[in-house]
Amino acid sequence: MEVAQIHAGLAEADAGDFSTTQEVAAVFDKWASRAD
């Protein structure tokens, strides 16, 4: 997983596309685990 994709996901989260911080964290954790 590329860092740019994680940054794009975080930008979407900042734009309000995710309803809760918990959802954002879940998506980030999923992407972070793929980066390993």
Rosetta constraint file for C-alpha pairs under 8 A:
AtomPair CA 1 CA 5 HARMONIC 6.99 0.50
AtomPair CA 1 CA 6 HARMONIC 7.77 0.50
AtomPair CA 1 CA 31 HARMONIC 6.78 0.50
AtomPair CA 1 CA 32 HARMONIC 7.73 0.50
AtomPair CA 1 CA 34 HARMONIC 5.93 0.50
AtomPair CA 1 CA 35 HARMONIC 4.68 0.50
AtomPair CA 2 CA 6 HARMONIC 6.80 0.50
AtomPair CA 2 CA 35 HARMONIC 7.15 0.50
AtomPair CA 3 CA 7 HARMONIC 6.20 0.50
AtomPair CA 4 CA 8 HARMONIC 6.09 0.50
AtomPair CA 5 CA 9 HARMONIC 6.19 0.50
AtomPair CA 6 CA 10 HARMONIC 6.22 0.50
AtomPair CA 6 CA 28 HARMONIC 7.11 0.50
AtomPair CA 6 CA 31 HARMONIC 6.82 0.50
AtomPair CA 6 CA 32 HARMONIC 7.97 0.50
AtomPair CA 7 CA 11 HARMONIC 6.11 0.50
AtomPair CA 8 CA 12 HARMONIC 6.25 0.50
AtomPair CA 9 CA 13 HARMONIC 6.24 0.50
AtomPair CA 9 CA 28 HARMONIC 7.78 0.50
AtomPair CA 10 CA 14 HARMONIC 6.15 0.50
AtomPair CA 10 CA 24 HARMONIC 7.66 0.50
AtomPair CA 10 CA 28 HARMONIC 7.85 0.50
AtomPair CA 11 CA 15 HARMONIC 6.23 0.50
AtomPair CA 12 CA 16 HARMONIC 6.57 0.50
AtomPair CA 12 CA 17 HARMONIC 5.66 0.50
AtomPair CA 12 CA 18 HARMONIC 7.59 0.50
AtomPair CA 13 CA 17 HARMONIC 5.32 0.50
AtomPair CA 13 CA 18 HARMONIC 5.37 0.50
AtomPair CA 13 CA 24 HARMONIC 6.37 0.50
AtomPair CA 18 CA 23 HARMONIC 6.38 0.50
AtomPair CA 18 CA 24 HARMONIC 6.35 0.50
AtomPair CA 19 CA 23 HARMONIC 6.98 0.50
AtomPair CA 20 CA 24 HARMONIC 6.58 0.50
AtomPair CA 21 CA 25 HARMONIC 6.17 0.50
AtomPair CA 22 CA 26 HARMONIC 6.17 0.50
AtomPair CA 23 CA 27 HARMONIC 6.24 0.50
AtomPair CA 24 CA 28 HARMONIC 6.11 0.50
AtomPair CA 25 CA 29 HARMONIC 5.97 0.50
AtomPair CA 26 CA 30 HARMONIC 6.19 0.50
AtomPair CA 27 CA 31 HARMONIC 6.27 0.50
AtomPair CA 28 CA 32 HARMONIC 5.90 0.50
AtomPair CA 29 CA 33 HARMONIC 6.06 0.50
AtomPair CA 30 CA 34 HARMONIC 6.52 0.50
AtomPair CA 31 CA 35 HARMONIC 6.41 0.50
AtomPair CA 32 CA 36 HARMONIC 7.03 0.50
